[in-house]
Amino acid sequence: MDDHGNNEDRPPLYPSARSSARMGLGQADIIAPGLIHCRLAGHVRAEHIQPVLDAGDEQIRAGFRVLIVIDADDVHAWKSEVRKIFQAWLVEHAACVEKAWVMYRSPVVKMGLSLMNAETNGLVIGFEDPDSFDEAVAAATRRARAGHSKLSNEPVASEVQLTSEAQASLRRLLGDHGLEKIGVRSI
C-alpha cells in the first residue's frame, strides 16, 4: 500500500474519476431477491447513494431482508452527506437489513465505514480484499436465490462460507469483539 491508499496489485485511484449514473456507476442492481449491488467510483455525492436506498425500500416492501453490497474500490472521496444519509437509512431500517458490505481501498472510505459501523451497531462490513468480497457476494447470492431472504426466513448472509483467507481478513478487520457484535458465531 502506498501513501495514497493504492495497492500495488490494483490500478491506482484516479482523483479525476467521477461517479455517474450515465456510466452505470451509482446505479443499484437487484442481483437476487433481497440482495442489492451498487458500484461507485470517484467522488461520491448524495445522488449516487439514493438509488441504493430506493432499491432497499423496494425490496423491503416486497418482504425481503436486505443485504447491500457496494463495490467502492474506485472511490477516493465522498461528500459527508453520503455517509449521513446512508447511515440514517440503515438505522431506520435496521430490522430489515441484514448487512451492508462495502469493498474499499481508500483510507477515506475506511474511516467513513468505521464511523458508520459504530452508529449502526455493526451493520456495515468493510472488505479490503476484492477476492474475499467477490466470494462472500457469490455465496450470499446463491443463498438469496435459494429463497433465504424473506423477512420471515433466515438472514441472507447468515451461513456464508468463506475461505480461510477471507475469514482471516474479517478477523483482522473486526477483531473477536467486532465479530461477536455483528453476529458472527464462528469463523
C-alpha positions as CSV (number, residue, x, y, z in Angstrom):
1,M,0.0,0.0,0.0
2,D,1.5,3.4,-1.0
3,D,1.0,6.8,0.7
4,H,-2.1,7.4,-1.5
5,G,-4.0,4.3,-0.5
6,N,-3.1,2.4,-3.7
7,N,-2.4,-1.3,-3.5
8,E,0.4,-2.3,-5.9
9,D,-1.8,-5.3,-7.0
10,R,-4.6,-2.9,-8.3
11,P,-4.5,0.0,-10.6
12,P,-4.2,3.5,-8.9
13,L,-7.1,5.6,-7.8
14,Y,-7.8,8.4,-10.2
15,P,-9.0,11.6,-8.5
16,S,-10.5,12.9,-11.7
17,A,-12.9,9.9,-11.9
18,R,-16.5,10.8,-11.2
19,S,-19.4,8.6,-10.4
20,S,-22.1,8.9,-12.9
21,A,-25.5,7.2,-13.3
22,R,-24.9,7.6,-17.1
23,M,-21.9,5.3,-16.8
24,G,-23.7,2.8,-14.6
25,L,-21.9,4.0,-11.5
26,G,-24.2,4.8,-8.7
27,Q,-27.0,2.6,-10.0
28,A,-28.4,-0.2,-7.9
29,D,-29.0,-3.7,-9.3
30,I,-31.1,-6.3,-7.5
31,I,-29.0,-9.3,-8.3
32,A,-31.1,-11.7,-6.2
33,P,-34.1,-11.3,-4.0
34,G,-33.1,-9.0,-1.2
35,L,-29.6,-8.6,-2.5
36,I,-28.7,-5.1,-3.8
37,H,-25.4,-4.4,-5.6
38,C,-24.0,-1.0,-6.5
39,R,-20.7,0.1,-7.9
40,L,-19.4,3.6,-7.0
41,A,-16.3,5.4,-8.3
42,G,-14.6,8.7,-7.9
43,H,-16.1,11.4,-5.7
44,V,-19.4,10.1,-4.4
45,R,-22.3,12.5,-3.9
46,A,-25.8,12.0,-2.4
47,E,-27.4,11.3,-5.7
48,H,-25.2,8.3,-6.1
49,I,-26.3,6.5,-2.9
50,Q,-30.0,7.3,-3.4
51,P,-30.7,4.5,-6.0
52,V,-29.3,2.0,-3.4
53,L,-31.7,3.3,-0.8
54,D,-34.7,3.3,-3.2
55,A,-33.9,-0.3,-4.2
56,G,-33.7,-1.2,-0.5
57,D,-37.1,0.3,0.2
58,E,-38.5,-1.6,-2.8
59,Q,-37.1,-4.9,-1.6
60,I,-38.3,-4.4,2.0
61,R,-41.8,-3.5,0.7
62,A,-41.7,-6.8,-1.2
63,G,-41.0,-8.6,2.0
64,F,-37.3,-9.3,1.7
65,R,-34.5,-8.9,4.2
66,V,-31.9,-6.7,2.5
67,L,-28.2,-7.3,2.1
68,I,-26.5,-4.3,0.4
69,V,-23.2,-4.9,-1.4
70,I,-21.3,-1.9,-2.6
71,D,-18.1,-2.0,-4.8
72,A,-16.4,1.2,-3.7
73,D,-13.0,0.1,-4.7
74,D,-12.5,3.1,-7.0
75,V,-13.9,5.7,-4.6
76,H,-11.4,8.2,-3.5
77,A,-13.7,10.6,-1.6
78,W,-17.3,11.2,-0.7
79,K,-19.4,14.2,0.4
80,S,-20.2,14.0,4.2
81,E,-23.9,13.8,3.5
82,V,-23.5,10.5,1.7
83,R,-22.4,8.8,4.9
84,K,-25.1,10.6,6.9
85,I,-27.9,9.7,4.5
86,F,-26.8,6.1,4.2
87,Q,-26.2,5.7,7.9
88,A,-29.6,7.2,8.8
89,W,-31.3,4.8,6.3
90,L,-29.5,1.8,7.8
91,V,-30.5,2.8,11.3
92,E,-34.2,3.4,10.3
93,H,-34.4,0.1,8.5
94,A,-32.1,-2.0,10.8
95,A,-34.8,-4.6,11.5
96,C,-35.0,-5.3,7.7
97,V,-31.3,-5.0,6.8
98,E,-29.0,-8.0,7.1
99,K,-25.8,-6.0,6.5
100,A,-24.1,-3.5,4.2
101,W,-20.9,-4.9,2.7
102,V,-18.5,-2.3,1.2
103,M,-15.4,-3.2,-0.7
104,Y,-12.9,-0.3,-0.5
105,R,-9.2,0.6,-0.7
106,S,-9.3,4.3,0.1
107,P,-8.3,5.3,3.7
108,V,-11.1,8.0,3.5
109,V,-13.7,5.3,2.8
110,K,-12.3,3.1,5.6
111,M,-12.6,5.9,8.1
112,G,-16.2,6.6,7.0
113,L,-17.1,3.0,7.3
114,S,-15.7,2.8,10.8
115,L,-17.9,5.8,11.8
116,M,-21.0,4.3,10.1
117,N,-20.4,0.9,11.7
118,A,-20.2,2.4,15.2
119,E,-23.5,4.2,14.6
120,T,-25.4,1.3,13.1
121,N,-24.4,-1.4,15.6
122,G,-22.3,-3.4,13.3
123,L,-24.4,-3.3,10.1
124,V,-21.5,-2.2,7.9
125,I,-18.7,-4.6,7.0
126,G,-15.7,-3.4,5.0
127,F,-13.7,-5.6,2.7
128,E,-10.2,-4.6,1.5
129,D,-9.6,-7.8,-0.4
130,P,-11.6,-8.0,-3.7
131,D,-11.4,-11.8,-3.8
132,S,-12.9,-12.1,-0.3
133,F,-15.6,-9.6,-1.3
134,D,-16.5,-11.5,-4.5
135,E,-16.5,-14.8,-2.7
136,A,-18.8,-13.5,0.0
137,V,-21.2,-11.9,-2.5
138,A,-21.3,-15.0,-4.6
139,A,-22.2,-17.1,-1.6
140,A,-24.9,-14.6,-0.4
141,T,-26.3,-14.6,-4.0
142,R,-26.6,-18.4,-4.0
143,R,-28.3,-18.3,-0.7
144,A,-30.7,-15.5,-1.7
145,R,-31.6,-17.2,-4.9
146,A,-32.4,-20.3,-2.9
147,G,-35.1,-18.3,-1.1
148,H,-33.4,-17.4,2.1
149,S,-34.0,-13.6,2.0
150,K,-37.6,-13.3,3.1
151,L,-38.1,-11.4,6.3
152,S,-39.6,-14.4,7.9
153,N,-36.7,-16.7,7.0
154,E,-33.0,-16.8,8.0
155,P,-30.9,-13.8,7.0
156,V,-29.4,-13.6,3.6
157,A,-25.8,-13.9,4.8
158,S,-26.2,-15.9,7.9
159,E,-24.5,-19.0,6.6
160,V,-22.0,-17.6,4.2
161,Q,-19.0,-19.9,3.9
162,L,-15.7,-18.0,3.4
163,T,-12.2,-19.3,2.6
164,S,-9.6,-19.2,5.4
165,E,-8.1,-16.1,3.8
166,A,-11.4,-14.2,3.8
167,Q,-12.0,-15.4,7.4
168,A,-8.6,-14.1,8.5
169,S,-9.3,-10.8,6.7
170,L,-12.6,-10.3,8.6
171,R,-10.9,-11.2,11.9
172,R,-8.1,-8.7,11.3
173,L,-10.6,-6.0,10.4
174,L,-13.1,-6.5,13.1
175,G,-11.3,-8.4,15.9
176,D,-13.1,-11.0,18.1
177,H,-15.3,-8.5,19.8
178,G,-16.4,-6.9,16.5
179,L,-17.3,-10.3,15.1
180,E,-19.5,-11.0,18.0
181,K,-21.1,-7.6,17.7
182,I,-22.2,-8.3,14.2
183,G,-23.5,-11.7,15.0
184,V,-20.7,-13.9,13.6
185,R,-20.7,-17.0,15.8
186,S,-17.8,-18.9,14.3
187,I,-15.0,-18.3,11.8
